[in-house]
Amino acid sequence: MSEFENNSQRDEIFSKAVRAGKRTYFFDVKSTRANEYYLTITESKKKFDQGGEKAFYEKHKIFLYKEDFEKFIEGLNEALSHIKTNQPEITKREDGNSFTDVNFNDLGA
């Protein structure tokens, strides 16, 4: 077995793909050379070129290391809690589609 194959097997510990609408999220647990685990979170979204003929995937990735897990989870939970508590009520239109009630006076318009 080559050194590359050995490193590749060691790096990939766990992988989970989550499809969510038009996006797919990949949660990959990997290991460093020192055998310390870390998490990569990748957002992948299928896009098309300007002609609409050729598809490609736009990807965004973050690396989350073990020493940052607690702070990351605290921040994520705080942000999710804020959304759940403060999300404007979504109203159904007559055609059945949803929209968010926006008050343009708040925007200074």
Secondary structure, 3 states (H helix, E strand, C coil): CCHHHHHHHHHEEEEEEEEECCEEEEEEEEECCCCCEEEEEEEEEEEECCCCCCEEEEEEEEEEEHHHHHHHHHHHHHHHHHHHHHCCCEEECCCCCEEECCCHHHHCC
